[in-house]
Amino acid sequence: MAREECKALLDALNKAIACYHHLVLTVGGSADSQNLREELQKTRQKAQELAVATRAQLTAALRDRGLGAEERAEFERLWVAFSGCLDLLEADMRRALALSTAFPLHAPRRPLVRTGVAGGAAGVAARALSARSLRHEAEGDFDVDDLREQECEILQVSEMIHDMEMKVNVPRWTVQARQTAGAELLSSAGACSVGAVSVQERTGPCDPSKALAATVFSAVLLAAVALAVCVAKLS
């Protein structure tokens, strides 16, 4: 039961970190806005909550001395996967902090990238203006507060990684995978080859009657074209 809960938490953490990574890539681009920064903040905090819950479950399981060898090996694999997730989360958080610092939303007052929008300044401003953007303009301190929160949360994730290594000693090089290296690639290649064979079986050899009909049709078409050319020259 505990193993299934850990797997579910780890799966949710993987999805949250993948979503966060995708959002970080858009910081400083044409899609950057305060909506994006707020979504980054929510996703980052959600990932940290899942990380804390996953660490608690895995730590309790691996410190249980009554755990069987097979169960322990499975929890160690989950632990290594969890450690990799935390490393990716920390790297993305540092990247988001650097990009947010380089591309503040409210200062300097210039577009982050040139999007190709042309026209009078009044017209462009009128099209871009909305009640939501007005509300965001009033929240000019969001950048400063968010940067401070990011710095604190990066330190928390770093401390979490260090605390994990101190409480549970699971060297990554001692954990054995259940599949051989490249097993997924081999399985996908095998599926492709089986699909090709099945397609060949469905199509079968070429039908002689169809081939003859195609040949006759081509000959008639060429004769018609030649006749049309001759008539055009004579006229």
Phi, psi and chi 1 to 4 in degrees:
 res  aa     phi    psi   chi1   chi2   chi3   chi4
   1 MET       -  -44.5 -171.6   66.0  178.5      -
   2 ALA   -64.9  -35.6      -      -      -      -
   3 ARG   -66.0  -41.0 -177.7  172.9   61.8  179.5
   4 GLU   -65.5  -38.5  -62.6  -58.5  -36.0      -
   5 GLU   -63.9  -41.3  -68.0  179.1   -1.2      -
   6 CYS   -64.3  -40.3  -70.7      -      -      -
   7 LYS   -64.2  -41.6  -74.2 -177.3  177.5 -180.0
   8 ALA   -64.7  -42.8      -      -      -      -
   9 LEU   -64.6  -41.2  -74.4  171.7      -      -
  10 LEU   -66.4  -37.6 -171.7   58.6      -      -
  11 ASP   -64.5  -43.6 -176.6   58.9      -      -
  12 ALA   -64.1  -37.8      -      -      -      -
  13 LEU   -65.5  -41.1  177.9   61.9      -      -
  14 ASN   -58.6  -44.2  -90.4  -42.6      -      -
  15 LYS   -66.1  -41.3  -67.7  178.3 -179.8  178.3
  16 ALA   -64.1  -42.2      -      -      -      -
  17 ILE   -67.7  -38.5  -66.5  175.1      -      -
  18 ALA   -63.6  -41.5      -      -      -      -
  19 CYS   -63.9  -42.0 -180.0      -      -      -
  20 TYR   -64.0  -41.9 -177.3   70.9      -      -
  21 HIS   -60.2  -41.6  177.0   76.8      -      -
  22 HIS   -65.0  -39.3  176.8   71.7      -      -
  23 LEU   -69.5  -37.2  -67.7  173.5      -      -
  24 VAL   -61.6  -34.2  169.5      -      -      -
  25 LEU   -65.2  -18.8  -64.2  178.2      -      -
  26 THR   -95.7   -3.0   58.8      -      -      -
  27 VAL   -68.3  129.5  175.8      -      -      -
  28 GLY    89.0   -1.7      -      -      -      -
  29 GLY   -97.7 -168.4      -      -      -      -
  30 SER   -69.8  -21.5   58.2      -      -      -
  31 ALA   -91.3    3.8      -      -      -      -
  32 ASP   -72.5  138.3 -164.3    2.8      -      -
  33 SER  -164.4  176.6   63.1      -      -      -
  34 GLN   -69.4  -28.8 -173.7  158.7  -31.3      -
  35 ASN   -59.5  -42.9  -66.6  -28.5      -      -
  36 LEU   -64.2  -43.2  173.9   66.6      -      -
  37 ARG   -63.6  -38.7  -56.1  -65.7  176.1   92.4
  38 GLU   -66.9  -39.6  -68.8  174.2   -4.9      -
  39 GLU   -65.9  -38.3 -169.1   65.6   26.7      -
  40 LEU   -60.4  -42.8  -87.4  168.1      -      -
  41 GLN   -62.9  -45.9 -173.0 -178.0   60.2      -
  42 LYS   -64.4  -44.6  -65.7  176.3 -177.0  177.7
  43 THR   -65.8  -39.5  -51.1      -      -      -
  44 ARG   -63.4  -44.4 -178.2  179.7   71.8 -121.4
  45 GLN   -67.8  -37.4  -67.6  173.0   -6.3      -
  46 LYS   -63.3  -42.2 -179.4   63.1  175.9  178.6
  47 ALA   -62.6  -39.0      -      -      -      -
  48 GLN   -68.2  -37.7  -68.9  178.8   81.5      -
  49 GLU   -62.8  -43.6  -67.5  174.3    2.0      -
  50 LEU   -65.1  -37.0  -69.6  169.9      -      -
  51 ALA   -64.6  -41.4      -      -      -      -
  52 VAL   -63.7  -43.5  170.7      -      -      -
  53 ALA   -66.0  -41.2      -      -      -      -
  54 THR   -66.3  -41.6  -53.1      -      -      -
  55 ARG   -62.0  -41.5 -178.5 -167.2   61.6  173.0
  56 ALA   -62.5  -43.4      -      -      -      -
  57 GLN   -65.2  -47.1  -69.1  -81.0   -7.7      -
  58 LEU   -68.8  -38.9  -71.9  174.6      -      -
  59 THR   -63.7  -43.5  -58.2      -      -      -
  60 ALA   -64.0  -38.4      -      -      -      -
  61 ALA   -71.1  -43.0      -      -      -      -
  62 LEU   -75.3  -20.5  -71.9  171.4      -      -
  63 ARG   -89.3    1.3  -62.7 -177.7   73.2  177.1
  64 ASP   -80.7  114.8 -175.8    8.3      -      -
  65 ARG   -74.7  -16.7  -62.7 -174.1 -179.9  -84.5
  66 GLY   -87.7    9.2      -      -      -      -
  67 LEU   -75.4  136.0 -161.0   64.2      -      -
  68 GLY   -69.6  165.0      -      -      -      -
  69 ALA   -64.7  -42.6      -      -      -      -
  70 GLU   -67.8  -42.5 -176.2  177.6   -7.0      -
  71 GLU   -64.1  -40.8  -72.0  -74.6  -35.4      -
  72 ARG   -63.7  -40.7  177.9  170.0  -67.8  -83.4
  73 ALA   -62.0  -38.4      -      -      -      -
  74 GLU   -68.5  -41.9 -179.1   63.7   25.5      -
  75 PHE   -66.6  -33.4  -83.9  111.8      -      -
  76 GLU   -66.7  -37.6  -73.1 -179.8   -9.5      -
  77 ARG   -63.6  -41.9  -81.0 -169.6  -74.0  -92.1
  78 LEU   -64.1  -36.9  -66.3  175.3      -      -
  79 TRP   -64.2  -42.1 -178.7  -92.8      -      -
  80 VAL   -66.2  -41.4  170.9      -      -      -
  81 ALA   -63.3  -38.9      -      -      -      -
  82 PHE   -65.8  -39.8  175.1   59.1      -      -
  83 SER   -62.3  -40.8  -59.9      -      -      -
  84 GLY   -64.1  -38.0      -      -      -      -
  85 CYS   -62.2  -42.7  -72.0      -      -      -
  86 LEU   -65.0  -38.5  -76.7 -173.7      -      -
  87 ASP   -61.6  -43.4  -68.7  -21.3      -      -
  88 LEU   -65.4  -40.3  -68.5  175.4      -      -
  89 LEU   -63.1  -43.7  177.3   60.9      -      -
  90 GLU   -63.3  -41.8 -176.9 -173.6   13.2      -
  91 ALA   -63.9  -42.2      -      -      -      -
  92 ASP   -68.3  -35.5  -76.8  -26.4      -      -
  93 MET   -65.7  -40.1  -70.8  174.6   67.8      -
  94 ARG   -66.8  -37.9  -66.8 -174.6 -177.6  -82.3
  95 ARG   -66.3  -41.6 -176.4 -179.8  -64.3  111.1
  96 ALA   -63.9  -38.5      -      -      -      -
  97 LEU   -64.4  -43.6  177.0   60.9      -      -
  98 ALA   -64.6  -42.2      -      -      -      -
  99 LEU   -69.8  -39.0  -70.2  173.1      -      -
 100 SER   -65.9  -34.2  -60.4      -      -      -
 101 THR   -70.4  -38.8  -55.2      -      -      -
 102 ALA   -74.9  -28.4      -      -      -      -
 103 PHE  -125.5   75.2  -62.1  102.1      -      -
 104 PRO   -67.8  151.7   24.4  -33.1      -      -
 105 LEU   -76.9  -40.1  -72.1  175.6      -      -
 106 HIS  -106.7   -9.8  -57.5  -70.5      -      -
 107 ALA  -152.3  131.7      -      -      -      -
 108 PRO   -74.7  160.6   28.1  -34.0      -      -
 109 ARG   -82.5   73.9  -55.8  -71.5  -61.3  170.4
 110 ARG  -151.4  155.6   64.0  170.8 -178.8  -90.3
 111 PRO   -65.3  145.3   21.1  -31.7      -      -
 112 LEU   -68.5  -38.2  -56.7 -178.2      -      -
 113 VAL  -138.3  160.7  -64.5      -      -      -
 114 ARG   -86.4  113.4  -64.5 -169.0  177.2  -83.1
 115 THR   -91.1   -6.7   59.2      -      -      -
 116 GLY    90.1    2.6      -      -      -      -
 117 VAL   -71.3  129.0  177.6      -      -      -
 118 ALA  -124.4  162.5      -      -      -      -
 119 GLY   132.8  177.9      -      -      -      -
 120 GLY   -65.5  149.7      -      -      -      -
 121 ALA   -62.1  -37.6      -      -      -      -
 122 ALA   -67.8  -40.6      -      -      -      -
 123 GLY   -66.6  -44.9      -      -      -      -
 124 VAL   -62.8  -42.1  174.1      -      -      -
 125 ALA   -65.0  -38.2      -      -      -      -
 126 ALA   -65.8  -38.0      -      -      -      -
 127 ARG   -70.3  -35.1  -69.7 -165.5  -61.7  -91.2
 128 ALA   -82.8  -18.9      -      -      -      -
 129 LEU   -76.0  141.4 -156.4   56.6      -      -
 130 SER  -155.8  168.9   65.1      -      -      -
 131 ALA   -63.7  -35.6      -      -      -      -
 132 ARG   -68.2  -40.3 -171.7  172.0 -177.4   83.4
 133 SER   -66.7  -33.8   63.5      -      -      -
 134 LEU   -63.0  -42.0  -76.7  172.6      -      -
 135 ARG   -63.3  -38.6 -179.7  177.7   65.3   83.5
 136 HIS   -68.4  -34.8  -74.0  167.4      -      -
 137 GLU   -61.9  -33.6  -69.9  -65.3  -28.8      -
 138 ALA   -72.8  -16.3      -      -      -      -
 139 GLU  -100.9   56.8  -61.6  173.9   -4.4      -
 140 GLY   -69.4  -17.2      -      -      -      -
 141 ASP   -85.9    1.3  -66.0  -24.8      -      -
 142 PHE   -62.2  -41.2  176.4   81.0      -      -
 143 ASP   -58.3  -49.3  -76.0  -17.8      -      -
 144 VAL   -64.6  -45.3  178.6      -      -      -
 145 ASP   -65.0  -41.0  -64.4  -21.9      -      -
 146 ASP   -67.2  -38.5 -173.2   55.4      -      -
 147 LEU   -63.6  -40.0  -69.2  176.2      -      -
 148 ARG   -64.8  -42.0  -69.1  174.2 -178.3  170.4
 149 GLU   -63.7  -40.7  -70.4 -178.3    5.0      -
 150 GLN   -61.8  -42.8  -72.6 -173.0   60.9      -
 151 GLU   -61.3  -43.8  -68.1  174.8   -6.6      -
 152 CYS   -65.9  -40.4  -65.2      -      -      -
 153 GLU   -70.9  -32.6  -69.1  171.3    6.7      -
 154 ILE   -64.1  -41.1  -71.1  172.9      -      -
 155 LEU   -63.4  -38.0  -68.3  176.4      -      -
 156 GLN   -64.9  -42.0  -69.0  175.0    2.4      -
 157 VAL   -65.9  -40.8  173.2      -      -      -
 158 SER   -62.4  -41.8  -60.0      -      -      -
 159 GLU   -65.8  -35.3  -69.1  176.0   -1.4      -
 160 MET   -63.7  -42.8 -174.6 -173.5  -57.9      -
 161 ILE   -63.6  -43.7  -64.5  173.7      -      -
 162 HIS   -64.7  -40.8  177.5   72.1      -      -
 163 ASP   -65.4  -36.8 -174.2   60.2      -      -
 164 MET   -62.1  -45.1  -74.0  169.4   49.0      -
 165 GLU   -66.2  -29.2  -64.7  174.7   -9.5      -
 166 MET   -78.6  -36.8  -64.2  -62.2  -66.2      -
 167 LYS   -81.6  -39.2  -74.8 -174.3  176.1 -179.9
 168 VAL  -126.8  120.6  179.8      -      -      -
 169 ASN   -97.5   96.0 -175.6   20.5      -      -
 170 VAL  -127.0   89.4 -178.7      -      -      -
 171 PRO   -60.9  134.4  -21.2   32.6      -      -
 172 ARG   -65.6  -31.9  -60.6 -173.2 -177.6 -173.7
 173 TRP   -75.1  -10.5   55.7   87.8      -      -
 174 THR   -92.1  -10.0   61.9      -      -      -
 175 VAL   -87.9  126.9  177.5      -      -      -
 176 GLN   -98.5  137.2  -63.5 -178.8   -4.1      -
 177 ALA   -77.4  154.3      -      -      -      -
 178 ARG   -83.7  -14.0  -70.4 -174.1  -63.7  179.9
 179 GLN  -119.2  151.7  -65.6 -179.3  -13.1      -
 180 THR   -73.0  160.2   57.3      -      -      -
 181 ALA   -63.2  130.0      -      -      -      -
 182 GLY    80.7   13.3      -      -      -      -
 183 ALA   -65.1  -37.3      -      -      -      -
 184 GLU   -66.0  -38.8  -64.0  180.0   -3.9      -
 185 LEU   -66.0  -40.7  -63.3  175.9      -      -
 186 LEU   -65.7  -39.7  -67.2  175.2      -      -
 187 SER   -66.2  -40.0   62.0      -      -      -
 188 SER   -67.4  -38.0   60.9      -      -      -
 189 ALA   -66.3  -39.2      -      -      -      -
 190 GLY   -63.4  -39.3      -      -      -      -
 191 ALA   -64.3  -38.4      -      -      -      -
 192 CYS   -65.1  -41.8  -68.0      -      -      -
 193 SER   -66.6  -39.5   61.7      -      -      -
 194 VAL   -63.5  -39.7  170.7      -      -      -
 195 GLY   -63.8  -39.0      -      -      -      -
 196 ALA   -65.9  -40.7      -      -      -      -
 197 VAL   -64.3  -41.2  171.1      -      -      -
 198 SER   -64.9  -36.7   62.3      -      -      -
 199 VAL   -64.7  -42.0  169.2      -      -      -
 200 GLN   -64.2  -38.0  -69.0  178.1   -2.1      -
 201 GLU   -66.1  -37.5  -69.4  176.6   -6.3      -
 202 ARG   -70.7  -39.1  -73.3 -162.6  -59.6  -91.2
 203 THR   -73.8  -42.6   54.8      -      -      -
 204 GLY    72.3 -176.4      -      -      -      -
 205 PRO   -71.7  165.7   24.9  -32.9      -      -
 206 CYS   -71.6  137.1 -178.3      -      -      -
 207 ASP   -79.8  122.4 -169.3   -5.0      -      -
 208 PRO   -61.1  -37.8  -22.2   33.3      -      -
 209 SER   -64.9  -39.4   60.7      -      -      -
 210 LYS   -67.3  -38.9  -66.8 -178.6  179.3  179.9
 211 ALA   -64.0  -39.9      -      -      -      -
 212 LEU   -65.6  -42.0  179.0   61.7      -      -
 213 ALA   -63.4  -39.5      -      -      -      -
 214 ALA   -65.4  -38.6      -      -      -      -
 215 THR   -64.5  -46.1  -56.6      -      -      -
 216 VAL   -61.8  -42.5  172.5      -      -      -
 217 PHE   -63.3  -39.2  176.9   76.2      -      -
 218 SER   -65.5  -40.7  -60.5      -      -      -
 219 ALA   -64.8  -42.6      -      -      -      -
 220 VAL   -63.8  -40.6  172.3      -      -      -
 221 LEU   -63.2  -42.8 -177.3   60.9      -      -
 222 LEU   -65.0  -38.9  -70.0  174.8      -      -
 223 ALA   -64.9  -39.6      -      -      -      -
 224 ALA   -64.7  -40.7      -      -      -      -
 225 VAL   -64.5  -44.2  171.7      -      -      -
 226 ALA   -62.7  -41.5      -      -      -      -
 227 LEU   -63.7  -40.9 -178.2   60.2      -      -
 228 ALA   -63.1  -38.9      -      -      -      -
 229 VAL   -65.6  -41.8  171.8      -      -      -
 230 CYS   -64.3  -40.7  -67.3      -      -      -
 231 VAL   -64.2  -38.7  170.2      -      -      -
 232 ALA   -65.7  -38.2      -      -      -      -
 233 LYS   -68.6  -40.8  -71.5 -177.2  177.3 -180.0
 234 LEU   -67.2  -33.9  -68.4  174.8      -      -
 235 SER   -76.2      -   60.3      -      -      -
